[in-house]
């Protein structure tokens, strides 16, 4: 696309306009109707690469994207609230009534949940806030959900591009890009086949995902020494972003992946599923969580990989795979899989993406604090993915795992949020006492 090359070349020559470009593109991508007409995902990635190349720090890029997207949501909501059913008479929607019909059907079926999952589904993202206003969803509830969904969306859509730009800027080890291409190719194969099979509703997708995750995990465990340049380059990239204002936050985030926190969260999930008599969901969760935890401990002691030399007082335990990464991904993937039961493939994928965001935050906090190599975190995520897919395939040998009733989610979500909130609050006073940095 020649116009895209022209735009990025102009922004590269005038980097002082880059912040405005991030804001406007995020705004347009989330604005009703407009978001369907522009290739916002491609444009956001392109400007994020330029931002990561030294023009904007990461926090500013994410903040501008979040604020722009949030403003787009609010304008779309106001548009629907102002015109209600008359919105159907707009010229563009008269010619394409299916745009509004699809979003309206999704919202009426899933309610608040549609705003969370739909934020990650391209055709629905700009239309759902307008439909929420059109159907008179309370403003306070809409704003709260949009804040949560928008923060995850900004990270998912801007962080990859920014990290790519930063990697292009920094002097990196000789084999960094070769290692990165190898890892990216393996992950692309796993994600591509999983997404393709899920969208086509192919039943063999889950066992295939389990096998592919296991194959990539085995390859990583056997070849982690060959990824030394990738590990060191990514660690240097993240350490360059260290900032005093983020240190305390990252310590709190990493505490949410601690063994005590994850044990409590897993036990609470199992107990509540038992209380609700959701036995198949309970067995699925138990196999995934327990299998991940046990195999992680065994692999750590089998491989005995040393941690990075970043902390003043290095941890005296092994690093591969990361226990925080494996536990967090296992727990949140279980929630994402359960949330997606009974939904179309596109919505299931959106829930999995949404569920991965808190787990990704915990994994990144470990890299930020310098207690894990990137391949440790990737191995933990692949281990969790293997066990979750294997457990789901086992539960669905003869019958599809059913969706949890709404009453169960009203029991689960407040209890789990309260638990994580309590651990986060408990970690705040001791944040800087637990970790000291060079």
PyMOL commands that set and color helices and strands:
alter all, ss='L'
color gray80, all
select helices_A, chain A and resi 2-13+15-30+34-37+40-55+58-89+91-95+97-110+112-118+122-134+139-169+176-199+205-239+244-255+259-275+279-303+323-340+345-368+374-395+406-428+431-434
alter helices_A, ss='H'
color red, helices_A
deselect
rebuild
show_as cartoon
